[in-house]
Amino acid sequence: MFGVRRGRSVALAISVFAVALVIMAVAGAAWAMRVSPMVSELTTTGAGSAARIEVGNVGSVALPFETRITRMDIDANGNVTETDADDDFLVFPPQGLVPVNGRQVVRVQWVGDPKIETSHAYYLWVRQLPVATDPTATPESGGAVSVQVLYTMKALIVVAPPGAEPKVEVVSVTPALVSPPAPEIDPTLTNGQAAPPPPAEPGIEIVVSNTGKRYALMSGATWIVEGTDTAGQPFRREYDSGEISKTVGVGYLAPGGGKRTFKLPTGTALDPAKPVTLKFGR
């Protein structure tokens, strides 16, 4: 039986939660795109129900782009599911052409249910579009066709009812062997074979829940683990937000009873017969 700090809530700091996808395509020329801010928090009504997101072009040619909205849900194991949600927002302009060194402001207005009970998370996709420089060119004809890097950037938009707050509780803390995150390796460098997983090491498996009405980002807090190692010695380790980010990512925890399971290396095997506690700090 493990000692668990239950019912302890913490308001976690907001940190950047964004994904940039790089897509390779055949065409000619190269662009560079910037999207800011990468995280926007909206309310369901009033002036706070709209965001202004800027698309910048720091490349050498004009930048055509289009947008879309998806709702983002994460299960207890961290798997992300996205569903189309364009009807929940009014996006203007939905597409555009940004000149060299220019900027385009995209206004994103919430038009969904004004009485949602808990916060909802969305991605605004900003997708760079290809432009044909020579429609008659072929790979065999020479240098008119080259490899173009197209960017798709996903900015997080969170919509929450007024006054909503997270309420994070530790459900369980269990000593276990854990594997650190595997490095992402281009499969073309390994003949299509997945890289072997890193070896397991001593750690703990943590289950947390959020019964509040607002999401929480677990990487925004300091984690403090206390217990007893297998040699009978007291154990205490404090993880700052940087260490947590490397291990669990941003640790998005959905509201309304959302749960996540996190695995955290401790470097020392803990005694499963002794209490293990986890506290959050700032």
N, C-alpha and C positions, 0 to 999 in steps of 0.2 A: 504494500500500500504506500503510495507516494504522497508527500505533503504538497498540496497545490494551493496557490493563492487564487481564490475564486472571488468573483464579483468585483474585481479591481478594475476600474475603467481608466482609460487614459486617452486624452485628445492628442492624436499624433500629428506631427508637423507635415505639411504638404511638401512633397518632393516631386521632381520631374518624373513623369511617367509617360514616356513617348517611345515610339518605335520608328526607325527609319529602315525602309526596305530598298535595296538596290536591285534593279531589274536590268538585265542586259538585253539589248535588241539590236537588229541590223538596221543601220541608217547612217547618216553622215553628220558630224559636228558633235560638240559636247557642251552641256549646260551645267550650271550649279544653281541649286535652289535652296532658299532659306524660308523656314516657317516659324513664326513667333506670335504669341507665346505658345509653348508646347503643352501647357496645362491651363485650362480655363474653368472657373467655377461659376455656375449660374444659379439663380433662384428661379422659382416657377412663375413669379409675377413681378411686375414693376421694372424699374430701370436695370436691375441686375439680371434680367432674363435674356440679355443679349451679350454676345462677345464680339470683339473686333480682332480678327486674326490676319496677320500680315504675311503675304507671300512676296519674297524678295528674289531678285535675279542678280546674282553676282557673276554670271557667266559672260560669254562673249557674243551671244546671239539671243534673239527674243525667246521668251519662255512661255509656251502655251501650256495650260493646265486645266484640269477639271476636278470637281470635288464630289464626294459622296459621304454619307453618314451611316455608321453601323453602331448597333448597341453591343456593348461588351459585357459578358458574364464570365466569371471565373468559378470553377468548382473547387471542392476541398483540396484537390491535389494540384491546383494551379493551372489546370487546363482551361484555355480561353475559347469561348464560343462567341462568334460574331454573327449578328443578324441585321438585315437591312432595316434602317430606321429613318429614311429620308423624310417620312411624313411627320416626324416629331419636331422638325426644324424648318425654318425658312432660311435658306442660304442665298445670299446675293453679293456678288454675282456667282452663279454656280460654276462658271468657267471663265477663263480670261486669257489675255496675252500680255505678259509683263515685259516691257522693253529692257534693254541692257542697262544695268545699274538702277533699274526702276523698282517700284513697289506697288502692290495691289492689296487693298484692304478688303477682306471678305467678312461680311457681317453675318453672324450666325444667331438667329432668333429662335428661342424655344416657343413652340406652338402646340406642344403636347398637353397632356392632362395637367391643369394647374393645381390639382389636389392630390398629387402622388404622395404616398405615405412615407416612402424612403427614397434616398438618393439613387439616381440611375447614372451609369457610366456609358459614355459613347466615345467613338473615334471619329474625328473629321479626317478623312483621307484627302490629301492633296496630291494628285497624280500628274506628273509631267507627261505631256503627250509628244509622240514622235512627229517629226516633220520630214517629208521626203525632199531631199535636196536635188535629186536628179531622177525622175521617174523612169528614165530609160536605162539607168545604170544597172549593171549586173556584177556579181563578184568576179566574173571572168574578164570584165572590161578594164579592170585596173583600179586606181585609187579613188574613184568616185563613191565607192561603198566602203564604209568602215564600221567599227564597233562603237555604238553610242551608249552611254550610261544614262538611263532614265531613273529618276528618283520618285518614289512614292513615300511621302511622310505622313505619319498618323499622329495627330495631336489629340490629347485626352480632353474631353469635355464632360464635366460632372454637373448634373442638375440635382439640386437638393431643395426640399421644402424649407421655408424660413425657420430658423432656430434649430435645425436638426444637428445632432451631435452623435459621435460614435460612443459606444460603450463596449470596450474590449475586455473579455474575461478569459483567463487561462482555464481550459477544460482539463488537460492532463499534461504531465511531463514524464517521459519514460526513457531510461537509459537504453541505448540501442547502438548497433553499428550503423554508421551512415556513410554514404558516398558523396564526396564533394561534387559540385556541378562539373559535367564533362565539357571540355573545351570544344567549341564549334570549329570543325575542320572541313574545308571544301572537299566533298566526296570525290572530285576529279583527281585529288592528290593522293587518294588511297584506293584507286581503282574501284570506286563505288562502294567500298566496304566501310562500315561504321567503325569509328575509333573505339578501341577497348575502353570500358568504363574505368575510372580511377579506382584504386583499391579502397575498400571500406575501412573506416577508422572509428575509434570510440566517439560517441556523441549522445545526443538526446533527440527524441521525437516529441514534438510539441503540437498540441491541438489547441487552437484558440477560436473563440467565437465573438461575434459582434452583434449584440442585441439592440444597439442604438439605431437611429434613423439615418445616420450619415456613415459613409464609408470611412475606412481607416487605412493608412499606409504604414505598415509595420516597420519599414526601414527608417521611419522618422523618429524612432525612439532608441534609447540605449537599453540593451537587454542585460540583466544581471542574473546569473545562474549560481545557485548555491546547493551544495550537497556534500556527500562523503565518498571518497574514492575507494577502490577495492582494497587498498592497504589500510583503510580505516582513518585516513587523514582528511581534515576538512578541505572542501573544495569551494572556491569562489572564482568566478571569471566574469568580467564585464566586457561586453561587446559594444563598440560604438556603432553609429549608423553606417559608417563606411564598411565595416566588417559584415554587418547584416546585409547590406546591399549586395556584396559580393557572393553571399551564400544563398539568400532567398529572393534576390531582386528587390523590387519595391514593396513586395508583400501586400498587394492589394487585398483588403478584407471587406467583403460586401456587407451592407447593413441588413437589418431585419432577420437576424439569426444566421447570417453567413458564417461558414466555418472554413478554416484552412489548417492543413497539416504541414509543419515545417520541420526540417531535419537540420540540426546544428552540431557541427563537430566541437568537441570539448578538449581534445588532445589527451585526455585522461579518462580511463574507464571508471564509471561511477558505480557504486554499490546499489543494485536494484532493491535491496532489502531496507535501504535507508531513504528518508525523505529527500526529494529533489524539488526545489522551488525556483520559480521564474518571476522576476519583477521587471517592470518597465520604468525607465526614467527618462529625463530629457537631456 
